[in-house]
């Protein structure tokens, strides 16, 4: 029962983390750029936001965005972060399917506990990969943007990526640990039952009828 509750908790954390990763990937408010200083730019009303896909100019009378579609001219950190975040979003789909099918409330044909634990372990591993990809991207992107364009602050998309990576990391660790513990306990139970079948008890008392006949003779 405790293992099933932990698996459900790990699945919910992983699913919410994956949704946050998708939000971070699809939005463009990763960093807020400023050419002078943050306070000066706010007074002058000259701020820019930049994400994986577009860069926007923000002011009172203007909100203009242009796409970052020149792939060959983009910096390496943008291209790499794009690839990692897209891979994280794609890997989350089979991970969610595997984890959902490994829940105790779902039954696929003649599933055994061992099969469910295998699917849970694979799904937990995929979730951990999603977390690593997301955390690497959300750490590398602001560092690269700061080195390229200067002063900045963080946007809500970056916070969403950090939350998604942290939740996915925690959920993946819970699922992996629960699956390993369940598999080991399952194998030990099978081993004990095998030994009990192979070694029947040897100290058996003779039937009462035979004992009576021997005493009479």
C-alpha positions in Angstrom: 0.0 0.0 0.0 2.8 2.4 0.9 4.6 1.6 -2.4 1.4 2.2 -4.4 1.0 5.6 -2.7 4.5 6.6 -3.4 4.2 5.6 -7.1 1.0 7.6 -7.4 2.8 10.6 -5.8 5.8 10.2 -8.1 3.5 10.0 -11.1 1.6 13.2 -10.2 4.9 15.1 -9.5 6.3 13.9 -12.9 3.2 14.8 -14.8 2.9 18.3 -13.4 6.7 18.8 -14.0 6.2 17.7 -17.6 3.4 20.2 -18.1 5.7 23.0 -16.7 8.4 21.9 -19.1 5.9 22.2 -22.1 4.9 25.7 -20.9 8.5 26.8 -20.6 9.3 25.4 -24.1 6.3 27.1 -25.8 6.6 30.5 -24.3 9.3 33.2 -24.9 9.7 35.1 -21.7 12.9 33.3 -20.6 15.1 36.4 -19.9 14.5 40.1 -19.8 17.3 42.0 -21.6 18.5 45.5 -20.9 21.3 47.5 -22.6 22.1 49.9 -19.7 20.8 48.8 -16.3 17.6 47.4 -15.1 16.4 50.5 -13.3 17.5 52.8 -16.2 15.7 50.6 -18.7 12.5 50.6 -16.7 12.6 54.4 -16.5 13.3 54.7 -20.2 10.7 52.0 -20.9 13.1 50.0 -23.0 13.0 46.3 -22.2 13.3 43.2 -24.3 12.4 39.6 -23.6 14.0 36.6 -25.3 13.2 33.0 -25.5 13.9 29.9 -27.6 11.8 31.0 -30.5 11.4 34.8 -30.5 12.6 38.1 -29.1 10.2 40.8 -28.1 10.5 44.6 -27.5 8.3 45.7 -24.6 7.3 49.4 -24.0 4.1 51.3 -23.1 3.1 51.9 -26.7 4.8 49.0 -28.4 5.0 45.3 -28.1 6.7 43.8 -31.1 8.2 40.3 -31.5 10.3 38.8 -34.2 11.1 35.1 -34.7 14.5 33.7 -34.3 14.3 31.6 -37.5 17.8 32.0 -38.8 19.0 28.7 -37.5 22.5 28.8 -38.9 23.1 32.3 -37.4 21.8 31.6 -34.0 24.2 31.1 -31.0 25.1 27.6 -30.0 23.3 27.9 -26.6 20.0 28.7 -28.2 20.2 25.8 -30.7 21.3 23.3 -28.0 18.6 24.5 -25.5 15.9 24.1 -28.3 17.0 20.5 -29.0 17.1 19.6 -25.3 13.7 21.1 -24.5 12.0 19.6 -27.5 13.5 16.2 -26.6 12.3 16.6 -23.0 8.7 17.3 -24.2 8.7 14.3 -26.5 10.2 11.9 -23.9 7.5 12.9 -21.4 4.8 11.4 -23.5 6.0 7.7 -23.5 7.0 8.2 -19.9 3.5 9.3 -18.9 2.0 6.3 -20.8 4.3 3.8 -19.1 3.7 5.2 -15.7 0.0 5.4 -16.1 -0.1 1.7 -17.2 2.0 0.7 -14.2 -0.4 2.2 -11.7 -2.2 -0.4 -9.4 -5.6 0.7 -10.6 -4.8 -0.2 -14.3 -4.7 -3.7 -15.6 -3.5 -4.7 -19.1 -4.4 -8.3 -19.8 -2.5 -10.7 -17.5 -0.1 -8.1 -16.1 2.0 -9.3 -13.2 3.6 -7.1 -10.5 7.0 -7.7 -12.1 5.8 -6.3 -15.4 4.3 -3.2 -13.8 7.5 -2.6 -11.9 9.5 -2.8 -15.1 7.3 -0.2 -16.8 7.5 2.0 -13.8 11.3 1.8 -13.7 11.6 2.6 -17.4 9.1 5.5 -17.0 11.0 6.9 -14.0 14.2 6.8 -16.0 12.6 8.7 -18.8 11.3 11.3 -16.3 14.8 11.7 -14.9 16.2 12.3 -18.4 13.5 14.9 -19.0 14.5 16.6 -15.7 18.2 16.6 -16.7 17.5 18.1 -20.2 15.2 20.8 -18.7 17.6 21.8 -15.9 20.6 21.9 -18.3 18.7 24.2 -20.7 17.2 26.5 -18.1 20.7 27.0 -16.5 22.7 27.3 -19.8 20.3 29.7 -21.5 20.4 32.7 -19.1 24.2 32.3 -18.8 24.6 32.4 -22.6 22.2 35.3 -22.9 24.0 37.3 -20.2 27.4 36.7 -22.0 25.9 37.7 -25.3 23.7 40.6 -24.5 24.5 42.0 -21.1 22.4 42.7 -18.1 19.1 40.9 -17.6 16.6 39.4 -15.2 14.7 36.1 -15.3 11.2 35.7 -16.9 8.3 33.5 -15.9 9.1 30.9 -18.6 12.5 30.3 -17.0 10.9 29.9 -13.6 8.4 27.4 -15.1 11.3 25.4 -16.5 13.0 25.3 -13.1 9.9 24.2 -11.3 9.2 21.6 -14.0 12.8 20.2 -13.8 12.7 20.1 -10.0 9.3 18.3 -9.9 10.4 15.8 -12.7 13.6 15.1 -10.8 11.8 14.4 -7.6 9.1 12.3 -9.2 11.6 10.3 -11.2 13.7 9.5 -8.1 10.6 8.4 -6.2 9.4 6.1 -9.1 12.9 4.6 -9.7 13.4 3.9 -6.0 9.9 2.4 -5.5 10.3 0.2 -8.6 13.7 -1.2 -7.5 12.4 -2.0 -4.0 9.3 -3.6 -5.3 11.3 -5.7 -7.8 13.8 -6.9 -5.1 11.0 -7.8 -2.7 9.1 -9.7 -5.4 12.2 -11.7 -6.4 12.9 -12.6 -2.7 9.3 -13.8 -2.2 9.5 -16.0 -5.3 12.8 -17.4 -4.1 11.4 -18.3 -0.7 8.4 -19.9 -2.2 10.6 -21.9 -4.5 12.7 -23.2 -1.7 9.7 -24.2 0.4 8.3 -26.2 -2.6 11.6 -28.0 -3.2 12.4 -28.8 0.4 9.3 -30.4 2.1 9.6 -31.0 5.9 11.4 -34.3 6.7 10.4 -34.8 10.4 7.1 -36.5 9.9 5.5 -38.7 12.5 4.2 -42.1 11.3 0.5 -42.5 11.0 -1.3 -43.6 14.1 -2.6 -46.8 12.5 1.0 -48.1 11.7 2.1 -47.3 15.2 -0.7 -49.3 16.7 0.1 -52.3 14.6 3.8 -52.2 15.5 3.0 -52.1 19.2 0.5 -55.0 18.9 3.1 -57.2 17.3 
